[in-house]
Amino acid sequence: MRHITALVAILLVTGSGPGLKGDELVNEARLMVLDPGHFHAALVQKEMYPWLAKRVSVYAPLGPDVIDYLNRIGRFNTRKEDPTSWEVELHTGPDFFERMLRERPGNVVILTGRNRPKIGRIQASVKDGLHVLADKPWIIKSADMPKLENVLNEAEEAGLVAYDIMTERYEITSILQRELVNDAEVFGRLEQGSDVEPAIRARSVHYLMKAVAGVPLRRPVWFFDIDETGEGLADVGTHVVDLVQWTAFPDAKLDYETDVRVLNGKRWPTVMSPADFEKVTGEVEFPGFLTKHLKAGQLEYFCNNSVHYTVKGTHVKLEIVWNWEAVPGTGDTYEASFLGSKARVEIRQGKPEHYVPELYVTPESASVKAEVFSALQKKAAALQTAYPGIAVQESGSEARLVIPERFRVGHEAHFAQVTTKFSGYLKAPQTLPAWEKSNLLVKYFISTKGVEAGSGK
């Protein structure tokens, strides 16, 4: 690991250290990173936080995943503009998780990476008195819903915070879409829609080959094992499901057993050649655990899903897609449409928008156009306090909300925003809204049941 030590201060620890408990943790949070098998773990540390100690304890098996994490932290520490100053105390070995619980050098644990064992690790962490900031998804099978509900109850009873990293809530177009959908003068009431024409539609497209923090992303081989990672809807699709209820049913305590019906779903693969697999993982051969998904020497990676469901009778259709690589000048995309009695409010991110998300309002009829546009101007004026410079540009039968560039901070910056939000709940766990718990349960019920509906399970 000589090439890493020049990038980030590392203390390699092989023995047990003193745990920090009780009053020692009141004034400064101390972070433990568990098995950082996903680059999201590093993105949480792309910035420094005044409430968080710079010494971070990492517990993981020694291998490519933790080396990738350390190199990313090292690049953050050595960048020219606003470098970070993280110090990493690395604990390696096959019993890394048990050691973390035994030694406890911190009170907050970050979990990213392997999805299948995640709910068990969250449960054990909460049981041991730790706050948890966990990347999606927490579960990938509906059979784990009881575990999810139990751990949320346990955290609540113990005064602990178990929080899901929902970065897309901090995307400016999603924030403003939520504002408009919940303005009755602009939007009217949310329509219920039908099987043929749902009231809510959303589509998310990701790419297997991409760059993160300016560096080409190398994905671990287990990422392509759907039994380990989950299918697209169960993984990245959780963001889209979350945005639906966060936008359409804000602050509502939904019940996944009575308010939600998953009607149907579909799945299909993205096909990868051996050359594609080597390019994205560095491995020249498909591993044995992927053999069952090979067809004519190529990998059928079942990462694409669609799902149709209802929430309180409102029809929702979502599509989650993983393509190979974006054309130059483009990237991951998200589009969403919400139908109201007065207007449709939608995010578009296609060629006309130069692949940048933009927010549009389309009155449902010519008879309400003047009323809707007037209400939209009024809403834009009210938003000036929080988002100065927001404006309305009318064009024929629709209007676009003009968003100043300074509010488009990008996906990577959203991790710091989520982490800062988490810190507020960390200081006062009782301020965590009750709807967050029910929202999380609804989200994972839909994402897991939707995958199972598509696979016939």
Secondary structure, DSSP 4 states (H G I P E B T S, - for coil): -HHHHTTSEEEEE-S------GGGGTSSB-EEEE---STHHHHHTSS--TTB-SEEEEEE-SSHHHHHHHHHHHHHHH-SSS----EEEEEESTTHHHHHHHH---SEEEE-S-STTHHHHHHHHHHTT-EEEEPSPS-SSGGGHHHHHHHHHHHHHHT--EEE--GGGG-HHHHHHHHHHT-HHHH-SB--B-SSSBSEEEEEEEEEE-EETTEE----GGGG-HHHH--TTTTTHHHHHHHHHHHHSTT----TTTSEEEEEEEEEEEEE-HHHHHHHHS-SS--GGGGGGEETTEEEEEEEEEEEEEETTEEEEEEEEEEEEPPTT---EEEEEEEBSSEEEEEE-SGGGTTS-EEEEEESSGGGHHHHHHHHHHHHHHTTTTSTT-EEEEETTEEEEE--GGG---HHHHHHHHHHHHHHHHH-GGGS-HHHHHHHHHHHHHHHHHHHHHHT-
